[in-house]
Amino acid sequence: MAPGMGKEATSACLAGQAALAARLLKRISSEAAAAGNNLVFSPLSIHVALALMSTAAAGDTLDEILRVAGAPSREERAAFVRDTVVDGVLADQCGIGGPSISFACGTWTDKAWPLWPAYVDAIVGTFKGNSWAVDFQNEPKESRKQINAWVAKATRKQINAQVFNPEDDDNADTVHAIANAIYFKGEWRNPFKKENTVDREFHRLDGSSVEVPFLQSWSYQCIACHSGFKVLKLPYEMMNEHNWKLYDSLPRFYMFVFLPDGKKGLRNIVEKIASSPAFLHDQSTTYPRSMSPSASSGCQSSS
């Protein structure tokens, strides 16, 4: 729980974050599926951007942002992002053997519309970000190139794509752009061995299949069986020091892999996630402690 925040406010912010993620998934996954495209997005990044926008909003605009983000108030939203997200979950752990994490937040405003000093202070203090004045109106290409370069640097060149197309001059109304980037690199607690990788058949939603390399392991893994799908929980390595007090205070990171029982069961899983904001939370907090080898056919049951 974030320092200075009540339990109810923290719970409300977490619930709002989950609800927003579910709505986004339902909306953009249907569009991606219709176009036959894969989808990767970060609800947390969008949530932080909304929090930053609310810092300078007022009236009906502020009310609408808070409704979308599911936040009790602007102040509680800012405290949650600062203490729980930026200084908590996204705090770098590479110095103690955990994941390497970095978070960067930036705003670019047309120089004809300077930001209020209080807003700049919030960007720097609450969101650990920076702000720049650019010339969107007269030098749109250079302004967009600057944002793209910032994204590449913030993600350690993992994202080199054009977030903003410098050649897109159709929109002359841009006065303010907000971006954030999260970099995460962690080691598996139980790494897969490269020599155990095997090619197997992977089934696509359109009915076709393709041979792809599958990771394979005979180590014990946490696997839960549900009606119509299974979930694999893969933990990331944490600290390498013997400090239990510090260990208990650190956030844990896992990758959850959802596998439908049927070849066309992916849409049902997506629908479960999108229709119930509590679904993913339930998967992570009520996970069974029993383990089973991932390479075997056995599976631990879960309600």
C-alpha positions in Angstrom: 0.0 0.0 0.0 1.3 3.5 -0.9 2.5 5.5 2.1 0.0 8.2 3.1 -2.8 6.5 1.2 -5.7 4.8 2.9 -6.4 1.1 2.1 -9.7 1.9 0.4 -8.0 4.5 -1.9 -5.2 2.1 -2.9 -7.7 -0.7 -3.6 -9.8 1.7 -5.7 -6.8 2.7 -7.7 -5.9 -0.9 -8.3 -9.4 -1.8 -9.3 -9.6 1.1 -11.6 -6.4 0.1 -13.3 -7.6 -3.5 -13.8 -11.0 -2.3 -15.2 -9.2 0.0 -17.6 -7.0 -2.8 -18.8 -10.0 -5.1 -19.4 -11.8 -2.4 -21.4 -8.8 -1.7 -23.5 -8.2 -5.4 -24.2 -11.8 -5.9 -25.3 -11.7 -2.9 -27.6 -8.3 -3.3 -29.3 -8.1 -7.1 -29.3 -11.3 -7.3 -31.4 -9.8 -4.8 -33.9 -6.5 -6.7 -34.0 -8.3 -10.0 -34.5 -10.5 -8.5 -37.3 -7.3 -7.4 -39.1 -5.5 -10.7 -38.5 -2.8 -9.0 -36.4 -1.0 -9.9 -33.2 -1.3 -7.5 -30.3 1.1 -6.2 -27.6 0.1 -3.2 -25.4 0.9 -1.9 -21.9 -2.2 -0.9 -19.8 0.1 0.4 -17.1 1.7 2.9 -19.5 -1.7 4.1 -20.6 -2.8 4.4 -17.0 0.2 6.5 -16.1 -0.4 8.7 -19.1 -3.9 9.4 -17.9 -2.7 10.2 -14.4 -0.2 12.7 -15.8 -3.0 14.3 -17.9 -5.2 14.6 -14.9 -2.5 16.7 -13.1 -3.2 19.7 -15.4 -6.9 19.0 -16.1 -9.9 20.7 -14.4 -13.7 20.6 -14.6 -15.5 18.2 -16.9 -12.2 17.1 -18.4 -10.7 16.1 -15.1 -13.9 14.2 -14.2 -13.9 12.3 -17.4 -10.2 11.3 -17.0 -10.8 10.1 -13.5 -13.8 8.1 -14.6 -11.8 6.4 -17.3 -8.9 5.7 -15.0 -11.2 4.6 -12.2 -9.5 7.0 -9.7 -11.2 8.4 -6.5 -9.4 11.7 -6.9 -6.5 13.4 -8.7 -4.5 13.5 -5.5 -5.0 9.9 -4.7 -4.2 8.9 -8.3 -1.0 10.9 -8.2 0.1 9.4 -4.9 -0.7 5.8 -6.2 1.4 6.3 -9.3 4.3 7.9 -7.5 4.5 5.5 -4.5 3.1 2.2 -5.7 4.0 2.3 -9.4 7.0 4.5 -10.1 8.9 4.1 -6.7 7.5 0.6 -6.0 6.8 -1.8 -8.8 9.0 0.0 -11.4 12.0 0.5 -9.0 15.2 -1.0 -10.5 16.4 -4.2 -8.8 19.4 -5.1 -10.9 21.8 -3.9 -8.2 20.7 -6.8 -5.9 20.3 -9.5 -8.5 16.7 -8.8 -9.6 15.3 -7.5 -12.9 16.7 -4.5 -14.6 13.8 -2.0 -14.8 13.7 1.6 -16.0 10.7 3.9 -16.4 10.8 7.2 -18.3 8.1 9.8 -18.7 8.1 12.8 -21.0 6.0 15.6 -22.3 6.5 17.8 -25.3 4.6 21.1 -25.6 4.4 23.6 -28.4 6.6 26.5 -27.4 3.6 28.9 -28.1 1.8 27.2 -25.1 4.2 27.0 -22.2 3.4 24.7 -19.3 2.5 26.0 -15.9 5.4 25.7 -13.4 3.3 23.6 -11.1 2.6 21.1 -13.9 6.3 20.8 -14.7 7.0 20.2 -11.0 4.5 17.4 -11.0 6.1 15.8 -14.1 9.5 15.9 -12.5 8.5 15.1 -8.9 5.6 12.7 -9.2 6.3 11.0 -12.5 10.1 11.2 -12.5 9.9 12.7 -16.0 11.0 15.6 -18.1 9.3 18.2 -20.3 10.5 19.9 -23.5 9.3 22.8 -25.6 9.2 22.1 -29.3 7.8 23.7 -32.4 4.9 21.5 -33.5 3.4 24.1 -35.7 6.4 25.2 -37.7 8.8 22.2 -37.4 6.5 19.2 -37.0 9.0 16.7 -38.5 11.8 17.7 -36.2 9.5 17.7 -33.2 8.3 14.1 -33.9 11.9 12.9 -34.6 12.8 14.2 -31.1 10.1 12.2 -29.5 11.0 9.0 -31.5 14.7 9.5 -30.4 13.6 9.8 -26.8 11.6 6.6 -26.9 14.5 4.7 -28.5 16.9 5.9 -25.7 14.4 5.3 -22.9 13.9 1.7 -24.0 17.6 1.1 -24.6 16.9 1.0 -28.4 14.5 -1.9 -27.9 11.8 0.3 -29.6 13.2 2.0 -32.6 9.9 2.2 -34.5 8.4 5.5 -35.4 6.0 6.3 -32.6 5.2 9.5 -34.4 5.6 9.5 -38.2 7.8 12.6 -39.0 6.2 12.7 -42.5 2.7 13.0 -41.2 1.9 16.7 -41.5 -1.8 16.4 -41.7 -2.4 17.2 -38.1 -1.5 20.8 -37.4 -3.4 20.9 -34.1 -0.9 19.2 -31.9 0.2 21.3 -29.0 1.0 18.6 -26.3 2.3 15.1 -26.5 2.7 12.6 -23.6 4.8 9.4 -23.7 6.2 7.0 -21.3 8.4 3.9 -21.7 9.0 0.9 -19.5 12.1 -1.3 -19.9 12.2 -4.7 -18.2 14.8 -7.4 -18.4 14.8 -10.3 -16.0 16.3 -13.8 -15.7 14.1 -16.8 -15.1 14.3 -18.3 -11.6 14.5 -21.7 -13.4 16.0 -21.0 -16.8 15.1 -23.1 -19.8 18.0 -24.9 -21.4 18.6 -24.1 -25.0 19.6 -27.7 -25.9 16.1 -28.8 -24.8 14.3 -26.7 -27.4 12.3 -28.7 -29.9 10.2 -27.9 -33.0 6.6 -28.7 -32.7 3.3 -27.8 -34.4 1.7 -24.5 -33.5 -2.0 -24.0 -34.4 -3.2 -20.6 -35.6 -6.7 -19.2 -35.3 -7.3 -19.4 -39.0 -7.0 -23.2 -38.9 -3.5 -23.3 -40.3 -0.4 -24.5 -38.4 3.3 -23.9 -38.5 6.4 -25.6 -37.0 8.0 -23.3 -34.3 10.6 -23.9 -31.6 9.1 -24.7 -28.2 10.9 -24.2 -24.8 10.9 -27.5 -22.9 11.7 -28.2 -19.3 11.6 -31.1 -16.8 11.9 -28.7 -13.8 8.9 -28.4 -11.5 6.6 -25.6 -12.7 3.4 -24.0 -11.3 0.6 -25.0 -13.5 -3.1 -24.5 -12.8 -5.9 -26.3 -14.7 -9.3 -24.6 -15.3 -12.3 -25.4 -17.3 -11.1 -24.9 -20.9 -7.6 -23.6 -20.3 -4.4 -24.0 -18.3 -2.1 -21.3 -16.8 1.6 -21.6 -16.4 3.2 -19.2 -13.9 6.9 -18.5 -14.5 8.8 -16.5 -11.8 11.6 -14.2 -12.5 14.8 -14.2 -10.4 14.8 -11.8 -7.4 17.6 -10.6 -5.1 20.8 -12.6 -4.6 21.4 -11.3 -1.0 20.3 -12.9 2.3 18.2 -10.0 3.5 14.7 -11.4 4.3 13.3 -8.1 5.4 14.3 -6.5 2.1 13.1 -9.6 0.3 9.6 -9.4 1.7 9.3 -5.8 0.7 10.2 -6.3 -2.9 7.5 -6.8 -5.7 7.5 -10.2 -7.3 7.5 -10.6 -11.1 5.9 -13.5 -13.0 5.0 -14.3 -16.6 1.6 -15.9 -16.9 1.1 -18.1 -20.0 -2.6 -18.9 -20.8 -3.1 -22.0 -22.9 -6.5 -23.0 -24.2 -7.4 -26.6 -24.3 -9.0 -26.3 -27.8 -7.3 -25.1 -30.9 -9.7 -22.2 -31.2 -10.0 -21.5 -27.5 -8.0 -18.3 -27.4 -11.0 -16.0 -28.1 -12.8 -17.5 -25.1 -9.8 -16.7 -22.8 -9.6 -13.1 -24.1 -13.3 -12.7 -23.5 -12.9 -14.0 -19.9 -10.1 -11.4 -19.3 -12.0 -8.6 -21.0 -15.3 -9.2 -19.3 -14.0 -9.6 -15.8 -11.4 -7.1 -14.4 -10.9 -9.4 -11.4 -10.0 -12.4 -13.6 -6.2 -11.8 -13.9 -6.0 -10.7 -10.3 -7.6 -14.0 -9.2 -5.1 -15.9 -11.3 -2.2 -14.3 -9.6 -3.4 -14.2 -6.0 -5.3 -17.5 -5.6 -2.7 -19.6 -7.5 -2.2 -23.1 -6.1 1.1 -23.7 -4.3 1.4 -27.3 -5.5 3.7 -27.9 -8.4 3.9 -30.3 -11.3 6.6 -31.0 -14.0 5.8 -29.0 -17.1 6.9 -31.8 -19.4 4.5 -34.3 -17.9 0.8 -34.8 -18.7 -0.3 -34.3 -15.0 -1.8 -31.0 -13.8 -2.8 -29.7 -10.4 -6.5 -28.8 -10.2 -7.7 -25.3 -9.3 -11.1 -24.0 -8.6 
